[in-house]
Amino acid sequence: MTPLFTAQRPPKSLCILRLSAIGDVTHALAVVQEIQRFYPECKITWIVGKAEYALLSAVTDLNLLAYDKKAGWKGMFALWKCLANQHFDALLNMQTAIRASVLSLGIKATYKIGFGEKRCREGQAWFVNQRVQDPENLHVMRGFMAFAEKIGVPAFTPKWALKLPEQVPQKFNLPDQYIVISPCSSKAEKDWLVERYAETANALNQLGFAVVICGSPAEREMEICRKITALCHFDAINLCGKTALNELCALIKNAQLVIAPDSGPAHIATMVGTPVIGLYAYHNPWRTGPYNNLQNVISVYEQNAQQEFGKPSTELPWATKLKGKNLMAQISVDAVLAEAKKILAK
């Protein structure tokens, strides 16, 4: 594959289009920052969702444009007006949702780059004039890295440059050693059982660790964190709804371990370099798991994929989501504790 740009013929301006979700945005961030390192004179504009803007603006110095999907056509027209006088050398459309493709119509760029055949969905191919080469590795991160390769960035190991507040442990009066449990994902079916989170917290506390429970201010998450805390046999530290996104990143960075389902905090842990045990049932962790801790994932995806489709996940479409009921209940406390002890022993 011949890259569109080179170090001798670098792009002068790029537009990144990745709106959501927080986990995917953390993956994209590593790629965008690598592009910045290789093309330091290139002006990069990133169009990102409202919630994800709050995260990126708190931890990086990128040129960001927030787009609120709830604003509908009004928000789309406002964004187009903001970019009316700009022409980019390339648009990296790193989101296959039809909303992102429609949004791309009002962005002027010489090259409009989308995903390859295996990862392209919702008709994105009709909105681009260049496509990346599908990587063999299933992970979302590798799919984003293919965009960097397309514009001439050499192969790299993802890394993040972040600005995080240093006083978070003191602000919340946290002990030197603690473990974070972030119990909630974007959908209730992907959450582990409340009782098992509490049982795990109790066992970890018996090993001498404080346990911090965290989550967003959403009422569902607040209620789940309250229930877990109430079932703990010790004073768990419930910070659900109390941390800004940059504080959550710093909280996770200073932890010895994070336990979380398929959710943003699992990917934040990878981003800040903290070991994380991801809990998976409905999505393939080799595709969506915490990139630097895939070896620590506790997953029941494969056996349920076999049961539902009668074939291994390697023979299923890339983004296959399972439909079984209560699959997360198949993950045992013993399995999570065994992995936690292995990590903590290091």
Buried (B, 14 or more C-beta within 10 A) or exposed (E): EEEBBEEEEBBEBBBBBBBBBBBBBBBBBBBBBBBBEBBEEBBBBBBBBBBBBBBBBBBBEBEBBBBBBEEEEEBBEEBBEBBEEEEBBBBBBBBBBEBBBEBBEBBBBBBBBBBBEEBBBBEBBEBBEBBBEBBEEBBBBBBBBBBBBBBBBEEBEBEBEBEBBEEBBEBBEBEEEBBBBBBBBBEEBBBBBBEBBBBBBBBBBEEEBBBBBBBBEEEEBBBBBBBBBEBBEEEBBBBBBBBEBBBBBBBBBBBBBBBBBBBBBBBBBBBBEBBBBBBBBBBBBBBBBBBBBBEBBBBBBBEBBEEBEEEEBEEBEBBBEBEBEEBBEBBEBEBBBEBBEEBBEE
